[in-house]
Amino acid sequence: APSEKVSSRATANAFTINVDGASRGNPGPAGVGYCITNSEGRIIERGNEFIGFATSRMAEYCAMRKGIERAIELGYKSVRFISDSLMVTNQLNGIFHVKNRDIATVYQDIQSKLDNFDAISFTHVPRNKNMIADTEANAAIDNILQK
């Protein structure tokens, strides 16, 4: 089970991936953003993706999935995932259960990808500590709306 792998010591020297989702209108045009930093805190990569019409909760989940997929693509085995969504971090840490059917689909998809890692952690931070991912998520929406 993924929960057996989670340990803050195991992810101390890991890559950190901050993720954030944004929705204008909730539901409305939505985007996800991420920022990857190495153990020295240097930014390795940042990016975003427009995900269509979604709620802010769905956007937060899609952002986490995007961060996880990117970590797998880059071959990272030890990763700290950071989100300003308490709901997402609590659900992925097994504190809360997922009740929403749409979100449950993305949640299951995330769970199926966690075996790719040796060590993972999901940490909640206040929004002001997640500004790059937030900027990226909003840029994904702006890029579409300005066309």
Contact map, one row per residue, 1 for C-alpha under 8 A:
111110000000000000000000000000000000000000000000000000000000000000000000000000000000000000000000000000000000000000000000000000000000000000000000000
111111000000000000000000000000000000000000000000000000000000000000000000000000000000000000000000000000000000001001100000000000000000000000000000000
111111000000000000000000000000000000000000000000000000000000000000000000000000000000000000001000000000000000000000000000000000000000000000000000000
111111000000000000000000000000000000000000000000000000000000000000000000000000000000000000000000000000000000000000000000000000000000000000000000000
111111100000000000000000000000000000000000000000000000000000000000000000000000000000000000000000000000000000000000000111000000000000000000000000000
011111110100000000000000000000000000000000000000000000000000000000000000000000000000000000000000000000000000000000000011100000000000000000000000000
000011111110000000000000000000000000000000000000000000000000000000000000000000000000000000000000000000000000000000000011100000000000000000000000000
000001111111000000000000000000000000000000000000000000000000000000000000000000000000000000000000000000000000000000000000100000000000000000000000000
000000111111000000000000000000000000000000000000000000000000000000000000000000000000000000000000000000000000000000000000000000000000000000000000000
000001111111110000000000000000000000000000000000000000000000000000000000000001000000000000000000000000000000000000000011000000000000000000000000000
000000111111111000000000000000000000000000000000000000000000000000000000000001110000000000000000000000000000000000000011100000000000000000000000000
000000011111110000000000000000000000001000000000000000000000000000000000000000000000000000000000000000000000000000000000000000000000000000000000000
000000000111111000000000000000000000001000000000000000000000000000000000000000000000000000000000000000000000000000000000000000000000000000000000000
000000000111111100000000000000000000011000000000000000000000000000000000000001110000000000000000000000000000000000000000000000000000000000000000000
000000000010111110000000000000000001111000000000000000000000000000000000000101110000000000000000000000000000000000000000000000000000000000000000000
000000000000011111000000000000000001111000000000000000000000000000000000000000111100000000000000000000000000000000000000000000000000000000000000000
000000000000001111100000000000000111100000000000000000000000000000100000000000111100000000000000000000000000000000000000000000000000000000000000000
000000000000000111110000000000000111000000000000000000000000000000100000000000001110000000000000000000000000000000000000000000000100100000000000000
000000000000000011111000000000011110000000000000000000000001001100100000000000001111000000000000000000000000000000000000000000000100110000000000000
000000000000000001111100000000011100000000000000000000000011001100000000000000000011100000000000000000000000000000000000000000000100110010000000000
000000000000000000111110000001111000000000000000000000011111111000000000000000000000000000000000000000000000000000000000000000000000010010000000000
000000000000000000011111000001110000000000000000000000010011000000000000000000000000000000000000000000000000000000000000000000000000010011000000000
000000000000000000001111111111100000000000000000000011110010000000000000000000000000000000000000000000000000000000000000000000000000000000000000000
000000000000000000000111111111000000000000000000000000000000000000000000000000000000000000000000000000000000000000000000000000000000000000000000000
000000000000000000000011111110000000000000000000000000100000000000000000000000000000000000000000000000000000000000000000000000000000000000000000000
000000000000000000000011111100000000000000000000000001110000000000000000000000000000000000000000000000000000000000000000000000000000000000000000000
000000000000000000000011111111000000000000000000000011110000000000000000000000000000000000000000000000000000000000000000000000000000000000000000000
000000000000000000000011111111000000000000000000000111100000000000000000000000000000000000000000000000000000000000000000000000000000000000000000000
000000000000000000000011101111100000000000000000011111000000000000000000000000000000000000000000000000000000000000000000000000000000000000001000000
000000000000000000001111001111110000000000000000011111110010000000000000000000000000000000000000000000000000000000000000000000000000000010011000000
000000000000000000001110000011111000000000000001111100000010001000000000000000000000000000000000000000000000000000000000000000000000000011111000000
000000000000000000111100000001111100000000000001111000000011011001000000000000000000000000000000000000000000000000000000000000000000100111010000000
000000000000000000111000000000111110000000000111100000000000001000000000000000000000000000000000000000000000000000000000000000000000111111010000000
000000000000000011110000000000011111000000000111000000000000001001100000000000000000000000000000000000000000000000000000000000000001110110000000000
000000000000000011100000000000001111100000111110000000000000000000000000000000000000000000000000000000000000000000000000000000000001100000000000000
000000000000001111000000000000000111110000111100000000000000000000000000000000000000000000000000000000000000000000000000000000000000000000000000000
000000000000001110000000000000000011111111111000000000000000000000000000000000000000000000000000000000000000000000000000000000000000000000000000000
000000000000011100000000000000000001111111110000000000000000000000000000000000000000000000000000000000000000000000000000000000000000000000000000000
000000000001111100000000000000000000111111000000000000000000000000000000000000000000000000000000000000000000000000000000000000000000000000000000000
000000000000000000000000000000000000111111000000000000000000000000000000000000000000000000000000000000000000000000000000000000000000000000000000000
000000000000000000000000000000000000111111100000000000000000000000000000000000000000000000000000000000000000000000000000000000000000000000000000000
000000000000000000000000000000000000111111110000000000000000000000000000000000000000000000000000000000000000000000000000000000000000000000000000000
000000000000000000000000000000000011110011111100000000000000000000000000000000000000000000000000000000000000000000000000000000000000000000000000000
000000000000000000000000000000000011110001111100000000000000000000000000000000000000000000000000000000000000000000000000000000000000000000000000000
000000000000000000000000000000000011100000111110000000000000000000000000000000000000000000000000000000000000000000000000000000000000000000000000000
000000000000000000000000000000001111000000111111000000000000000000000000000000000000000000000000000000000000000000000000000000000000100100000000000
000000000000000000000000000000001110000000001111100000000000000000000000000000000000000000000000000000000000000000000000000000000000000100000000000
000000000000000000000000000000111100000000000111110000000000000000000000000000000000000000000000000000000000000000000000000000000000000110110000000
000000000000000000000000000000111000000000000011111000000000000000000000000000000000000000000000000000000000000000000000000000000000000010010000000
000000000000000000000000000011110000000000000001111100000000000000000000000000000000000000000000000000000000000000000000000000000000000010011001000
000000000000000000000000000011110000000000000000111111000010000000000000000000000000000000000000000000000000000000000000000000000000000000000000000
000000000000000000000000000111100000000000000000011111000000000000000000000000000000000000000000000000000000000000000000000000000000000000000000000
000000000000000000000010001111000000000000000000001111100000000000000000000000000000000000000000000000000000000000000000000000000000000000000000000
000000000000000000000010011111000000000000000000001111110110000000000000000000000000000000000000000000000000000000000000000000000000000000000000000
000000000000000000000010111101000000000000000000000011111110000000000000000000000000000000000000000000000000000000000000000000000000000000000000000
000000000000000000001110011001000000000000000000000001111111000000000000000000000000000000000000000000000000000000000000000000000000000000000000000
000000000000000000001000000000000000000000000000000000111111100000000000000000000000000000000000000000100000000000000000000000000000000000000000000
000000000000000000001000000000000000000000000000000001111111110000000000000000000000000000000000000001100000000000000000000000000000000000000000000
000000000000000000011110000001110000000000000000001001111111111000000000000000000000000000000000000000000000000000000000000000000000000000000000000
000000000000000000111100000000010000000000000000000000011111111100000000000000000000100100000000000000000000000000000000000000000000000000000000000
000000000000000000001000000000000000000000000000000000001111111110000000000000000000000100000000000000100110000000000000000000000000000000000000000
000000000000000000001000000000010000000000000000000000000111111111000000000000000000000000000000000000000100000000000000000000000000000000000000000
000000000000000000111000000000111100000000000000000000000011111111100000000000000000000000000000000000000000000000000000000000000000000000000000000
000000000000000000110000000000000000000000000000000000000001111111110000000000001010000000000000000000000000000000000000000000000000000000000000000
000000000000000000000000000000000000000000000000000000000000111111111000000000000000000000000000000000000100110000000000000000000000000000000000000
000000000000000000000000000000010100000000000000000000000000011111111100000000000000000000000000000000000000000000000000000000000000000000000000000
000000000000000011100000000000000100000000000000000000000000001111111110000000001000000000000000000000000000000000000000000000000000000000000000000
000000000000000000000000000000000000000000000000000000000000000111111111000000000000000000000000000000000000010010000000000000000000000000000000000
000000000000000000000000000000000000000000000000000000000000000011111111100000000000000000000000000000000000000010000000000000000000000000000000000
000000000000000000000000000000000000000000000000000000000000000001111111110000000000000000000000000000000000000000000000000000000000000000000000000
000000000000000000000000000000000000000000000000000000000000000000111111111110100000000000000000000000000000000000000000000000000000000000000000000
000000000000000000000000000000000000000000000000000000000000000000011111111110000000000000000000000000000000000000010000000000000000000000000000000
000000000000000000000000000000000000000000000000000000000000000000001111111100000000000000000000000000000000000000000000000000000000000000000000000
000000000000000000000000000000000000000000000000000000000000000000000111111100000000000000000000000000000000000000000000000000000000000000000000000
000000000000000000000000000000000000000000000000000000000000000000000011111110000000000000000000000000000000000000000000000000000000000000000000000
000000000000001000000000000000000000000000000000000000000000000000000011111111100000000000000000000000000000000000001000000000000000000000000000000
000000000000000000000000000000000000000000000000000000000000000000000011001111100000000000000000000000000000000000011110000000000000000000000000000
000000000110011000000000000000000000000000000000000000000000000000000000000111110000000000000000000000000000000000001111000000000000000000000000000
000000000010011110000000000000000000000000000000000000000000000000000010000111111000000000000000000000000000000000001011100000000000000000000000000
000000000010011110000000000000000000000000000000000000000000000000000000000001111100000000000000000000000000000000000001111000000000000000000000000
000000000000000111100000000000000000000000000000000000000000000100100000000000111110000000000000000000000000000000000001111000000000000000000000000
000000000000000111100000000000000000000000000000000000000000000000000000000000011111000000000000000000000000000000000000011110000100000000000000000
000000000000000001110000000000000000000000000000000000000000000100000000000000001111110110000000000000000000000000000000011110000100000000000000000
000000000000000000110000000000000000000000000000000000000000000000000000000000000111110000000000000000000000000000000000000111100100000000000000000
000000000000000000010000000000000000000000000000000000000001000000000000000000000011111110000000000000000000000000000000000110000000000000000000000
000000000000000000000000000000000000000000000000000000000000000000000000000000000011111111000000000000000000000000000000000100000000000000000000000
000000000000000000000000000000000000000000000000000000000000000000000000000000000000111111100001000000000000000000000000000000000000000000000000000
000000000000000000000000000000000000000000000000000000000001100000000000000000000010111111110000000000000000000000000000000000000000000000000000000
000000000000000000000000000000000000000000000000000000000000000000000000000000000010111111111000000000000000000000000000011100000000000000000000000
000000000000000000000000000000000000000000000000000000000000000000000000000000000000011111111111000000000000000000000000000000000000000000000000000
000000000000000000000000000000000000000000000000000000000000000000000000000000000000001111111111110000000000000000000000000000000000000000000000000
000000000000000000000000000000000000000000000000000000000000000000000000000000000000000111111110000000000010000000000000010000000000000000000000000
001000000000000000000000000000000000000000000000000000000000000000000000000000000000000011111111000000000000000000000000010000000000000000000000000
000000000000000000000000000000000000000000000000000000000000000000000000000000000000000001111111100000000000000000000000000000000000000000000000000
000000000000000000000000000000000000000000000000000000000000000000000000000000000000000001111111100000000000000000000000000000000000000000000000000
000000000000000000000000000000000000000000000000000000000000000000000000000000000000001001101111110000000000000000000000000000000000000000000000000
000000000000000000000000000000000000000000000000000000000000000000000000000000000000000000100111111000000000000000000000000000000000000000000000000
000000000000000000000000000000000000000000000000000000000000000000000000000000000000000000100001111110110010000000000000000000000000000000000000000
000000000000000000000000000000000000000000000000000000000000000000000000000000000000000000000000111110110000000000000000000000000000000000000000000
000000000000000000000000000000000000000000000000000000000000000000000000000000000000000000000000011111110000000000000000000000000000000000000000000
000000000000000000000000000000000000000000000000000000000000000000000000000000000000000000000000011111111000000000000000000000000000000000000000000
000000000000000000000000000000000000000000000000000000000100000000000000000000000000000000000000000111111100000000000000000000000000000000000000000
000000000000000000000000000000000000000000000000000000001100100000000000000000000000000000000000011111111110000000000000000000000000000000000000000
000000000000000000000000000000000000000000000000000000000000000000000000000000000000000000000000011111111111000000000000000000000000000000000000000
000000000000000000000000000000000000000000000000000000000000000000000000000000000000000000000000000011111111100000000000000000000000000000000000000
000000000000000000000000000000000000000000000000000000000000110010000000000000000000000000000000000001111111110000000000000000000000000000000000000
000000000000000000000000000000000000000000000000000000000000100000000000000000000000000000010000010000111111111000000000000000000000000000000000000
000000000000000000000000000000000000000000000000000000000000000000000000000000000000000000000000000000011111111100000000000000000000000000000000000
000000000000000000000000000000000000000000000000000000000000000010000000000000000000000000000000000000001111111110000000000000000000000000000000000
000000000000000000000000000000000000000000000000000000000000000010010000000000000000000000000000000000000111111111000000000000000000000000000000000
010000000000000000000000000000000000000000000000000000000000000000000000000000000000000000000000000000000011111111100000000000000000000000000000000
000000000000000000000000000000000000000000000000000000000000000000000000000000000000000000000000000000000001111111100000000000000000000000000000000
000000000000000000000000000000000000000000000000000000000000000000011000000000000000000000000000000000000000111111110000000000000000000000000000000
010000000000000000000000000000000000000000000000000000000000000000000000000000000000000000000000000000000000011111111000000000000000000000000000000
010000000000000000000000000000000000000000000000000000000000000000000000000000000000000000000000000000000000001111111100000000000000000000000000000
000000000000000000000000000000000000000000000000000000000000000000000001000010000000000000000000000000000000000011111100000000000000000000000000000
000000000000000000000000000000000000000000000000000000000000000000000000000111100000000000000000000000000000000001111111000000000000000000000000000
000010000000000000000000000000000000000000000000000000000000000000000000000011000000000000000000000000000000000000111111000000000000000000000000000
000011100110000000000000000000000000000000000000000000000000000000000000000011100000000000000000000000000000000000001111100000000000000000000000000
000011100110000000000000000000000000000000000000000000000000000000000000000001111000000000000000000000000000000000001111110000000000000000000000000
000001110010000000000000000000000000000000000000000000000000000000000000000000111000000000000000000000000000000000000011111000000000000000000000000
000000000000000000000000000000000000000000000000000000000000000000000000000000011110000010011000000000000000000000000001111100000000000000000000000
000000000000000000000000000000000000000000000000000000000000000000000000000000011110000010000000000000000000000000000000111110000000000000000000000
000000000000000000000000000000000000000000000000000000000000000000000000000000000111110010000000000000000000000000000000011111000000000000000000000
000000000000000000000000000000000000000000000000000000000000000000000000000000000111100000000000000000000000000000000000001111101100000000000000000
000000000000000000000000000000000000000000000000000000000000000000000000000000000001000000000000000000000000000000000000000111111100000000000000000
000000000000000000000000000000000000000000000000000000000000000000000000000000000001000000000000000000000000000000000000000011111110010000000000000
000000000000000000000000000000000000000000000000000000000000000000000000000000000000000000000000000000000000000000000000000001111110000000000000000
000000000000000000000000000000000000000000000000000000000000000000000000000000000000000000000000000000000000000000000000000011111110000000000000000
000000000000000001110000000000000000000000000000000000000000000000000000000000000111000000000000000000000000000000000000000011111111110000000000000
000000000000000000000000000000000000000000000000000000000000000000000000000000000000000000000000000000000000000000000000000000111111111000000000000
000000000000000000000000000000000110000000000000000000000000000000000000000000000000000000000000000000000000000000000000000000000111111100000000000
000000000000000001110000000000011110000000000100000000000000000000000000000000000000000000000000000000000000000000000000000000000111111110000000000
000000000000000000111100000000001100000000000000000000000000000000000000000000000000000000000000000000000000000000000000000000100111111111000000000
000000000000000000000000000000001000000000000000000000000000000000000000000000000000000000000000000000000000000000000000000000000011111111100000000
000000000000000000000000000000011100000000000111000000000000000000000000000000000000000000000000000000000000000000000000000000000001111111110000000
000000000000000000011100000001111100000000000001110000000000000000000000000000000000000000000000000000000000000000000000000000000000111111111000000
000000000000000000000100000000111000000000000000000000000000000000000000000000000000000000000000000000000000000000000000000000000000011111111100000
000000000000000000000000000000100000000000000001000000000000000000000000000000000000000000000000000000000000000000000000000000000000001111111110000
000000000000000000000000000001111000000000000001110000000000000000000000000000000000000000000000000000000000000000000000000000000000000111111111000
000000000000000000000000000011100000000000000000010000000000000000000000000000000000000000000000000000000000000000000000000000000000000011111111100
000000000000000000000000000000000000000000000000000000000000000000000000000000000000000000000000000000000000000000000000000000000000000001111111110
000000000000000000000000000000000000000000000000000000000000000000000000000000000000000000000000000000000000000000000000000000000000000000111111111
000000000000000000000000000000000000000000000000010000000000000000000000000000000000000000000000000000000000000000000000000000000000000000011111111
000000000000000000000000000000000000000000000000000000000000000000000000000000000000000000000000000000000000000000000000000000000000000000001111111
000000000000000000000000000000000000000000000000000000000000000000000000000000000000000000000000000000000000000000000000000000000000000000000111111
000000000000000000000000000000000000000000000000000000000000000000000000000000000000000000000000000000000000000000000000000000000000000000000011111
